[in-house]
């Protein structure tokens, strides 16, 4: 059926419900159960029935609506108050506004395939952006078999069949480490939680930089830390308490780098004279911290534009190819810049 000829009666008949029930479902009435709403909304989309005009999906005049869904935390994912996540959210929001598109933040925190499916079928939006993959890689692959209206912020993983937009974490981790090696640092810590897929790729870059200079990797210098200042500070405190010698730190985020610097300064260790530090993200506070933080910049504005355009401009699922964004090393005072 064409968009021009599809009627409410057609949608109701396909769903096997009355016209009044179909109407209430399309208006998100609490009188209709969630399963029936999902079915009717799905059929309305498939039949190009213009049901969004009858639903409170966004302001009048919006060209479309994108839903932002945040998976539950694992490593970096879903820490919405993380400064980098706020920058990414701003990038997506600015891109949506520039396209005359409304952006809504969903209350759903999907933890499995059924949750992902519910996030898609209960959303009145034209497309969904999942802000992180968490542990949902296989579930997202399964979702991609029946849905093409979503994109994911995060690393590209093996055998991935869905569209993701993310930074070149391998190159970023390698470049940060090579910078410290070229400064003459020979005992470089990697500080971060490698459970997050993006951080695991940064670690690979760290390893490759050591291999390039034929340097032996010391397992003691691979130090776990969650994406908080407090966790990073505690991890470096523990490293110092064990008497481990080091003269450089590659941190998995700017927050982690800030926590590391707090610990170093508390122990009267000078940055960068005694220990050079590189962060990751280039969030706004990085340039204003004291000393100002050397970091690997991720382009959140471009990421936002890509994620939004994937949903609004792709003509078919085959157009939704994944994208890797380049990173830049921003040298500041924590490396003597």
PAKETOR-848121 format. One record per residue (C-alpha): residue number from 0; residue in three letters; z, x, y. Coordinates in Angstrom, 1 decimal. Each point is the difference from the previous one (the first is absolute). Layout:
BEGIN
+-----+------+--------+--------+--------+
!  nr ! rest !     c3 !     c1 !     c2 !
+-----+------+--------+--------+--------+
! NUM !  ALA !      Z !      X !      Y !
...
+-----+------+--------+--------+--------+
This chain:
BEGIN
+-----+------+--------+--------+--------+
!  nr ! rest !     c3 !     c1 !     c2 !
+-----+------+--------+--------+--------+
!   0 !  UNK !    0.0 !    0.0 !    0.0 !
!   1 !  UNK !   -0.7 !    1.2 !    3.5 !
!   2 !  UNK !    2.6 !    0.2 !    2.8 !
!   3 !  UNK !   -1.9 !   -2.8 !    1.7 !
!   4 !  UNK !    0.2 !   -2.5 !   -2.8 !
!   5 !  UNK !    3.4 !    0.7 !   -1.6 !
!   6 !  UNK !    2.4 !   -2.9 !    0.7 !
!   7 !  UNK !    3.7 !   -0.5 !   -0.5 !
!   8 !  UNK !   -0.9 !   -2.5 !   -2.8 !
!   9 !  UNK !   -1.9 !    2.8 !   -1.8 !
!  10 !  UNK !    2.9 !    2.4 !    0.0 !
!  11 !  UNK !    2.4 !   -2.8 !   -1.1 !
!  12 !  UNK !   -2.3 !   -0.9 !   -2.9 !
!  13 !  UNK !   -0.3 !    3.6 !   -1.2 !
!  14 !  UNK !    3.8 !    0.4 !    0.1 !
!  15 !  UNK !    0.5 !   -3.3 !   -1.8 !
!  16 !  UNK !    2.3 !   -1.4 !    2.8 !
!  17 !  UNK !   -0.2 !   -2.8 !    2.5 !
!  18 !  UNK !   -1.6 !    0.6 !    3.4 !
!  19 !  UNK !    3.4 !   -0.5 !    1.7 !
!  20 !  UNK !    1.6 !    2.7 !   -2.3 !
!  21 !  UNK !   -2.9 !    2.4 !    0.8 !
!  22 !  UNK !    0.4 !   -0.7 !    3.7 !
!  23 !  UNK !    3.8 !    0.7 !   -0.1 !
!  24 !  UNK !   -0.6 !    3.2 !   -2.0 !
!  25 !  UNK !   -2.5 !    1.3 !    2.5 !
!  26 !  UNK !    2.5 !   -0.7 !    2.8 !
!  27 !  UNK !    2.7 !    2.0 !   -1.9 !
!  28 !  UNK !    2.2 !   -3.1 !   -0.5 !
!  29 !  UNK !    3.3 !    0.6 !   -1.8 !
!  30 !  UNK !   -0.7 !   -3.2 !   -1.9 !
!  31 !  UNK !   -2.6 !    1.9 !   -2.2 !
!  32 !  UNK !    1.3 !    2.6 !   -2.5 !
!  33 !  UNK !   -1.1 !    3.6 !    0.3 !
!  34 !  UNK !   -2.2 !    0.0 !   -3.1 !
!  35 !  UNK !   -2.0 !   -3.0 !    1.2 !
!  36 !  UNK !   -0.4 !    1.6 !    3.4 !
!  37 !  UNK !   -1.3 !    3.2 !   -1.5 !
!  38 !  UNK !   -2.6 !   -1.9 !   -2.0 !
!  39 !  UNK !   -1.2 !   -2.1 !    2.9 !
!  40 !  UNK !   -0.2 !    3.0 !    2.4 !
!  41 !  UNK !   -1.9 !    2.0 !   -2.6 !
!  42 !  UNK !   -2.5 !   -2.8 !   -0.5 !
!  43 !  UNK !   -0.4 !   -0.5 !    3.7 !
!  44 !  UNK !   -0.8 !    3.7 !    0.5 !
!  45 !  UNK !   -2.5 !    0.0 !   -2.9 !
!  46 !  UNK !   -1.7 !   -3.1 !    1.3 !
!  47 !  UNK !   -0.1 !    1.3 !    3.6 !
!  48 !  UNK !    2.0 !   -3.0 !    1.1 !
!  49 !  UNK !    1.2 !    0.8 !    3.6 !
!  50 !  UNK !    3.6 !   -0.8 !   -0.7 !
!  51 !  UNK !    1.5 !    2.6 !    2.4 !
!  52 !  UNK !   -0.8 !   -2.2 !    3.0 !
!  53 !  UNK !    2.5 !   -2.6 !   -1.4 !
!  54 !  UNK !    2.8 !    2.5 !   -0.7 !
!  55 !  UNK !    2.4 !    1.9 !    2.4 !
!  56 !  UNK !   -1.4 !    3.4 !   -0.9 !
!  57 !  UNK !   -0.2 !    1.4 !    3.4 !
!  58 !  UNK !   -0.8 !   -0.6 !    3.7 !
!  59 !  UNK !   -2.9 !   -2.2 !    1.0 !
!  60 !  UNK !   -3.2 !    2.0 !    0.5 !
!  61 !  UNK !    0.9 !    2.9 !   -2.4 !
!  62 !  UNK !   -3.1 !    1.2 !   -1.9 !
!  63 !  UNK !    2.0 !    0.5 !   -3.1 !
!  64 !  UNK !    3.5 !    0.8 !   -1.4 !
!  65 !  UNK !    1.2 !    3.1 !   -2.0 !
!  66 !  UNK !    3.3 !    0.0 !   -1.9 !
!  67 !  UNK !    2.0 !    3.1 !   -0.3 !
!  68 !  UNK !    2.0 !    0.3 !   -3.2 !
!  69 !  UNK !    2.6 !    2.7 !   -0.6 !
!  70 !  UNK !    0.8 !    0.9 !   -3.7 !
!  71 !  UNK !    3.6 !    0.9 !   -0.9 !
!  72 !  UNK !    1.1 !    3.5 !    0.6 !
!  73 !  UNK !   -0.9 !    3.0 !   -2.1 !
!  74 !  UNK !    0.1 !    3.4 !    1.7 !
!  75 !  UNK !   -1.7 !   -0.5 !    3.3 !
!  76 !  UNK !   -1.4 !   -3.5 !   -0.6 !
!  77 !  UNK !    1.3 !   -3.1 !    1.8 !
!  78 !  UNK !    2.5 !    1.7 !    2.3 !
!  79 !  UNK !   -1.2 !   -2.2 !    2.9 !
!  80 !  UNK !    2.5 !    1.6 !    2.4 !
!  81 !  UNK !   -1.4 !    3.4 !   -0.7 !
!  82 !  UNK !   -1.6 !    1.3 !    3.2 !
!  83 !  UNK !   -3.2 !    0.8 !   -1.7 !
!  84 !  UNK !   -0.2 !   -3.5 !   -1.5 !
!  85 !  UNK !    0.5 !   -1.5 !    3.4 !
!  86 !  UNK !   -2.8 !    2.2 !    1.4 !
!  87 !  UNK !   -2.3 !   -1.2 !   -2.9 !
!  88 !  UNK !    1.0 !   -3.6 !    0.7 !
!  89 !  UNK !   -0.9 !    0.5 !    3.7 !
!  90 !  UNK !   -3.3 !    1.4 !   -1.0 !
!  91 !  UNK !   -0.8 !   -3.0 !   -2.2 !
!  92 !  UNK !    1.2 !   -2.4 !    2.7 !
!  93 !  UNK !   -2.1 !    1.6 !    2.7 !
!  94 !  UNK !   -3.1 !    0.0 !   -2.2 !
!  95 !  UNK !    0.6 !   -3.7 !   -0.8 !
!  96 !  UNK !    0.4 !   -0.9 !    3.6 !
!  97 !  UNK !   -3.1 !    1.9 !    1.0 !
!  98 !  UNK !   -1.9 !   -2.2 !   -2.5 !
!  99 !  UNK !    1.5 !   -3.2 !    1.2 !
! 100 !  UNK !    1.9 !   -0.3 !   -3.2 !
! 101 !  UNK !    3.5 !   -1.3 !   -0.6 !
! 102 !  UNK !    2.5 !    2.2 !   -2.0 !
! 103 !  UNK !    2.9 !   -1.5 !   -2.0 !
! 104 !  UNK !    2.7 !    1.8 !   -1.9 !
! 105 !  UNK !    0.7 !   -1.6 !   -3.4 !
! 106 !  UNK !    3.5 !   -0.5 !   -1.3 !
! 107 !  UNK !   -1.2 !    0.7 !   -3.6 !
! 108 !  UNK !    1.0 !    3.4 !   -1.5 !
! 109 !  UNK !   -2.1 !    0.2 !   -3.1 !
! 110 !  UNK !    1.4 !    1.9 !   -3.0 !
! 111 !  UNK !   -2.5 !   -0.9 !   -2.7 !
! 112 !  UNK !   -3.5 !   -1.5 !   -0.6 !
! 113 !  UNK !    1.2 !   -3.6 !    0.3 !
! 114 !  UNK !    1.6 !    0.8 !    3.4 !
! 115 !  UNK !   -3.2 !    1.6 !    1.2 !
! 116 !  UNK !   -2.0 !   -3.0 !   -1.2 !
! 117 !  UNK !    2.4 !   -2.4 !    1.8 !
! 118 !  UNK !   -0.3 !    2.1 !    3.1 !
! 119 !  UNK !   -3.8 !   -0.5 !   -0.1 !
! 120 !  UNK !   -0.2 !   -3.7 !   -1.0 !
! 121 !  UNK !    2.8 !   -1.3 !    2.2 !
! 122 !  UNK !   -1.2 !    1.9 !    3.1 !
! 123 !  UNK !   -2.1 !   -2.0 !    2.5 !
! 124 !  UNK !   -1.4 !    3.2 !    1.3 !
! 125 !  UNK !   -3.6 !    1.2 !   -0.3 !
! 126 !  UNK !    1.3 !    3.2 !   -1.5 !
! 127 !  UNK !    3.1 !    2.0 !   -1.0 !
! 128 !  UNK !    1.1 !    3.5 !    0.7 !
! 129 !  UNK !    2.6 !    1.5 !   -2.4 !
! 130 !  UNK !    1.9 !    2.6 !    2.0 !
! 131 !  UNK !    0.6 !    2.4 !   -2.9 !
! 132 !  UNK !   -0.6 !    0.0 !   -3.7 !
! 133 !  UNK !    3.6 !    0.6 !   -1.2 !
! 134 !  UNK !   -0.2 !   -0.2 !   -3.9 !
! 135 !  UNK !   -2.7 !   -2.6 !    0.1 !
! 136 !  UNK !   -3.1 !    2.1 !   -0.7 !
! 137 !  UNK !   -0.9 !   -1.6 !   -3.3 !
! 138 !  UNK !    0.9 !   -3.5 !    1.3 !
! 139 !  UNK !   -2.3 !    0.5 !    3.0 !
! 140 !  UNK !   -2.8 !    1.1 !   -2.4 !
! 141 !  UNK !    0.4 !   -3.2 !   -1.9 !
! 142 !  UNK !    0.1 !   -2.0 !    3.2 !
! 143 !  UNK !   -3.3 !    1.6 !    1.1 !
! 144 !  UNK !   -1.7 !   -1.6 !   -3.0 !
! 145 !  UNK !    0.3 !   -3.4 !    1.6 !
! 146 !  UNK !    0.6 !    0.6 !    3.7 !
! 147 !  UNK !   -1.9 !    2.0 !    2.6 !
! 148 !  UNK !    1.8 !   -1.2 !    3.1 !
! 149 !  UNK !    2.6 !    2.8 !    0.2 !
! 150 !  UNK !    0.3 !    3.7 !    0.9 !
! 151 !  UNK !    2.9 !    2.4 !   -0.5 !
! 152 !  UNK !    1.5 !    2.7 !    2.2 !
! 153 !  UNK !    0.6 !    3.0 !   -2.3 !
! 154 !  UNK !   -1.3 !    2.8 !   -2.1 !
! 155 !  UNK !   -3.1 !   -0.2 !   -2.2 !
! 156 !  UNK !    1.2 !    0.1 !   -3.6 !
! 157 !  UNK !   -1.8 !    0.7 !   -3.3 !
! 158 !  UNK !   -2.1 !   -2.9 !   -1.4 !
! 159 !  UNK !    0.6 !   -2.0 !    3.2 !
! 160 !  UNK !   -2.1 !   -3.2 !    0.2 !
! 161 !  UNK !    1.4 !   -1.4 !    3.3 !
! 162 !  UNK !   -0.6 !    1.2 !    3.6 !
! 163 !  UNK !    2.5 !    2.3 !    1.6 !
! 164 !  UNK !    0.1 !    1.7 !    3.3 !
! 165 !  UNK !    2.2 !    3.1 !    0.4 !
! 166 !  UNK !    0.1 !    3.6 !    1.2 !
! 167 !  UNK !   -1.2 !    3.1 !   -1.8 !
! 168 !  UNK !    3.5 !    0.9 !   -1.2 !
! 169 !  UNK !   -1.1 !    2.9 !   -2.2 !
! 170 !  UNK !   -1.7 !    1.7 !    3.0 !
! 171 !  UNK !    3.0 !   -0.8 !    2.2 !
! 172 !  UNK !    2.6 !    1.5 !   -2.3 !
! 173 !  UNK !   -2.2 !    3.1 !   -0.6 !
! 174 !  UNK !   -0.6 !    0.6 !    3.7 !
! 175 !  UNK !    3.7 !   -0.3 !    0.9 !
! 176 !  UNK !    0.9 !    2.5 !   -2.7 !
! 177 !  UNK !   -2.8 !    2.4 !    0.9 !
! 178 !  UNK !    1.2 !    0.0 !    3.6 !
! 179 !  UNK !    3.4 !    1.2 !   -1.0 !
! 180 !  UNK !   -1.3 !    2.6 !   -2.4 !
! 181 !  UNK !   -2.2 !    1.4 !    2.7 !
! 182 !  UNK !    3.0 !    0.2 !    2.3 !
! 183 !  UNK !    1.5 !    2.4 !   -2.6 !
! 184 !  UNK !    2.4 !   -2.5 !   -1.7 !
! 185 !  UNK !    0.4 !    0.8 !   -3.6 !
! 186 !  UNK !    2.7 !   -2.4 !   -1.2 !
! 187 !  UNK !   -1.3 !   -3.5 !    0.9 !
! 188 !  UNK !    1.9 !   -3.2 !   -1.0 !
! 189 !  UNK !   -1.8 !   -3.3 !   -0.7 !
! 190 !  UNK !    2.4 !   -2.7 !    1.1 !
! 191 !  UNK !   -0.7 !   -3.6 !   -1.0 !
! 192 !  UNK !   -0.1 !   -2.8 !   -2.7 !
! 193 !  UNK !   -3.0 !    0.7 !   -2.2 !
! 194 !  UNK !    0.2 !   -3.5 !   -1.7 !
! 195 !  UNK !   -2.2 !   -1.3 !    2.9 !
! 196 !  UNK !   -3.7 !    0.5 !   -0.9 !
! 197 !  UNK !   -0.8 !    1.4 !    3.4 !
! 198 !  UNK !    2.8 !    2.6 !   -0.1 !
! 199 !  UNK !   -1.1 !    1.0 !   -3.5 !
! 200 !  UNK !   -3.4 !    0.9 !    1.4 !
! 201 !  UNK !    1.7 !    2.0 !    2.9 !
! 202 !  UNK !    1.9 !    2.0 !   -2.7 !
! 203 !  UNK !   -3.3 !    0.8 !   -1.7 !
! 204 !  UNK !   -1.2 !    1.4 !    3.3 !
! 205 !  UNK !    3.2 !    2.0 !    0.3 !
! 206 !  UNK !   -0.6 !    1.4 !   -3.5 !
! 207 !  UNK !   -3.7 !    0.8 !    0.7 !
! 208 !  UNK !    1.0 !    2.0 !    3.1 !
! 209 !  UNK !    2.3 !    2.1 !   -2.0 !
! 210 !  UNK !   -2.7 !    0.5 !   -2.7 !
! 211 !  UNK !   -2.5 !    1.0 !    2.7 !
! 212 !  UNK !    2.3 !    2.9 !    1.0 !
! 213 !  UNK !    1.1 !    0.7 !   -3.6 !
! 214 !  UNK !    3.6 !   -0.8 !    0.8 !
! 215 !  UNK !    2.4 !   -1.0 !   -2.7 !
! 216 !  UNK !    1.5 !   -3.5 !    0.4 !
! 217 !  UNK !    3.8 !   -0.1 !   -0.2 !
! 218 !  UNK !    1.2 !   -3.3 !   -1.5 !
! 219 !  UNK !    3.2 !    0.3 !    2.2 !
! 220 !  UNK !   -2.2 !   -0.5 !    3.1 !
! 221 !  UNK !   -1.2 !   -3.4 !   -1.1 !
! 222 !  UNK !    2.8 !   -2.1 !    1.5 !
! 223 !  UNK !    0.1 !   -3.9 !   -0.3 !
! 224 !  UNK !    0.9 !   -2.0 !    3.1 !
! 225 !  UNK !   -0.6 !   -3.7 !    0.9 !
! 226 !  UNK !   -1.7 !   -1.0 !    3.2 !
! 227 !  UNK !    3.1 !    0.0 !    2.2 !
! 228 !  UNK !    1.6 !    2.5 !    2.3 !
! 229 !  UNK !    3.3 !   -0.2 !   -1.9 !
! 230 !  UNK !   -1.5 !    0.7 !   -3.4 !
! 231 !  UNK !   -2.0 !    3.0 !    1.2 !
! 232 !  UNK !    3.0 !    1.4 !    1.8 !
! 233 !  UNK !    2.1 !   -0.3 !   -3.1 !
! 234 !  UNK !   -2.7 !    1.6 !   -2.2 !
! 235 !  UNK !   -0.2 !    3.0 !    2.3 !
! 236 !  UNK !    3.8 !    0.2 !    0.2 !
! 237 !  UNK !    0.1 !    0.2 !   -3.8 !
! 238 !  UNK !   -2.7 !    2.6 !   -0.1 !
! 239 !  UNK !    1.9 !    2.2 !    2.4 !
! 240 !  UNK !    3.2 !   -0.5 !   -1.8 !
! 241 !  UNK !   -1.6 !    1.3 !   -3.2 !
! 242 !  UNK !   -1.0 !    3.2 !    1.9 !
! 243 !  UNK !   -3.8 !   -0.6 !   -0.5 !
! 244 !  UNK !   -2.0 !    2.3 !    2.3 !
! 245 !  UNK !   -2.9 !   -1.5 !    1.9 !
! 246 !  UNK !   -1.8 !    0.5 !    3.3 !
! 247 !  UNK !   -2.4 !   -3.0 !    0.2 !
! 248 !  UNK !    0.0 !   -3.7 !   -0.7 !
! 249 !  UNK !   -2.9 !   -2.4 !   -0.5 !
! 250 !  UNK !    1.5 !   -3.5 !    0.3 !
! 251 !  UNK !   -1.6 !   -3.1 !   -1.4 !
! 252 !  UNK !    0.5 !   -1.9 !    3.3 !
! 253 !  UNK !    1.1 !    0.6 !    3.6 !
! 254 !  UNK !    3.3 !   -1.8 !   -0.8 !
! 255 !  UNK !    0.7 !    2.3 !   -2.8 !
! 256 !  UNK !   -0.9 !    3.0 !    2.2 !
! 257 !  UNK !    2.5 !   -1.2 !    2.6 !
! 258 !  UNK !    2.7 !   -0.3 !   -2.5 !
! 259 !  UNK !   -0.7 !    3.5 !   -1.3 !
! 260 !  UNK !    0.2 !    1.4 !    3.6 !
! 261 !  UNK !    3.3 !   -1.7 !    0.6 !
! 262 !  UNK !    1.4 !    1.7 !   -3.1 !
! 263 !  UNK !   -1.4 !    3.4 !    1.0 !
! 264 !  UNK !    1.4 !   -0.2 !    3.5 !
! 265 !  UNK !    3.4 !   -1.2 !   -1.3 !
! 266 !  UNK !    0.1 !    3.2 !   -2.1 !
! 267 !  UNK !   -1.0 !    2.2 !    3.0 !
! 268 !  UNK !   -3.4 !    0.7 !   -1.5 !
! 269 !  UNK !   -2.6 !    0.3 !    2.8 !
! 270 !  UNK !   -3.3 !   -1.9 !    0.0 !
! 271 !  UNK !   -2.6 !    1.5 !   -0.1 !
! 272 !  UNK !    1.5 !    3.5 !    0.2 !
! 273 !  UNK !    1.8 !   -0.2 !   -3.4 !
! 274 !  UNK !   -1.8 !   -3.0 !   -1.6 !
! 275 !  UNK !   -3.3 !   -1.5 !    1.1 !
! 276 !  UNK !   -0.4 !   -3.8 !   -0.6 !
! 277 !  UNK !   -3.1 !   -2.2 !   -0.4 !
! 278 !  UNK !    0.2 !   -3.8 !   -0.1 !
! 279 !  UNK !   -2.5 !   -2.6 !   -1.0 !
! 280 !  UNK !   -1.3 !   -3.1 !    2.0 !
! 281 !  UNK !    0.3 !    1.0 !    3.7 !
! 282 !  UNK !    2.0 !   -3.0 !    1.0 !
! 283 !  UNK !    0.9 !   -0.2 !    3.7 !
! 284 !  UNK !    3.4 !    1.7 !   -0.2 !
! 285 !  UNK !   -1.6 !    3.1 !   -1.5 !
! 286 !  UNK !   -1.2 !    1.3 !    3.3 !
! 287 !  UNK !    3.3 !   -0.9 !    1.8 !
! 288 !  UNK !    2.4 !    1.5 !   -2.5 !
! 289 !  UNK !    1.7 !    3.3 !    0.8 !
! 290 !  UNK !   -1.5 !    2.2 !   -1.2 !
! 291 !  UNK !   -3.3 !   -2.0 !    0.1 !
! 292 !  UNK !   -1.2 !   -0.5 !   -3.6 !
! 293 !  UNK !   -3.1 !    1.5 !   -1.5 !
! 294 !  UNK !   -1.5 !   -2.7 !   -2.2 !
! 295 !  UNK !   -3.0 !   -1.3 !   -1.9 !
! 296 !  UNK !   -1.5 !   -2.9 !    2.0 !
! 297 !  UNK !   -1.2 !   -3.2 !   -1.7 !
! 298 !  UNK !   -2.4 !   -2.1 !    2.0 !
! 299 !  UNK !    1.7 !   -3.5 !   -0.1 !
! 300 !  UNK !   -2.3 !   -1.5 !    2.6 !
! 301 !  UNK !   -3.1 !    0.9 !   -2.0 !
! 302 !  UNK !    1.8 !   -1.2 !   -3.2 !
! 303 !  UNK !    0.7 !   -3.3 !    1.6 !
! 304 !  UNK !   -3.6 !   -0.5 !    1.1 !
! 305 !  UNK !   -1.3 !    0.9 !   -3.5 !
! 306 !  UNK !    2.4 !   -2.4 !   -1.8 !
! 307 !  UNK !   -0.9 !   -2.9 !    2.3 !
! 308 !  UNK !   -3.7 !    0.7 !   -0.2 !
! 309 !  UNK !    0.1 !    0.2 !   -3.8 !
! 310 !  UNK !    1.3 !   -3.6 !   -0.1 !
! 311 !  UNK !   -2.2 !   -1.5 !    2.8 !
! 312 !  UNK !   -3.3 !    1.8 !   -0.5 !
! 313 !  UNK !   -0.5 !    0.6 !   -3.7 !
! 314 !  UNK !   -2.7 !   -2.2 !   -1.3 !
! 315 !  UNK !    1.0 !    0.5 !   -3.7 !
! 316 !  UNK !    2.6 !    1.7 !   -2.1 !
! 317 !  UNK !   -2.4 !    2.9 !   -0.4 !
! 318 !  UNK !    0.2 !    0.7 !    3.7 !
! 319 !  UNK !    3.8 !    0.5 !   -0.2 !
! 320 !  UNK !   -0.1 !    3.7 !   -0.8 !
! 321 !  UNK !    3.1 !    2.1 !    0.5 !
! 322 !  UNK !    0.3 !    2.4 !    2.9 !
! 323 !  UNK !    1.8 !    3.3 !    0.5 !
! 324 !  UNK !    0.9 !    0.9 !    3.6 !
! 325 !  UNK !    0.2 !    3.6 !    1.2 !
! 326 !  UNK !    3.3 !    1.5 !    1.1 !
! 327 !  UNK !    0.7 !    2.4 !    2.8 !
! 328 !  UNK !    2.7 !    2.7 !    0.3 !
! 329 !  UNK !    1.8 !   -0.3 !    3.4 !
! 330 !  UNK !    1.8 !    3.3 !    0.7 !
! 331 !  UNK !    3.1 !   -0.2 !    2.1 !
! 332 !  UNK !    3.3 !    1.8 !    0.5 !
! 333 !  UNK !    1.4 !   -0.2 !   -3.6 !
! 334 !  UNK !   -2.6 !    2.5 !   -1.1 !
! 335 !  UNK !    0.1 !    2.0 !    3.2 !
! 336 !  UNK !   -2.9 !   -1.9 !    1.7 !
+-----+------+--------+--------+--------+
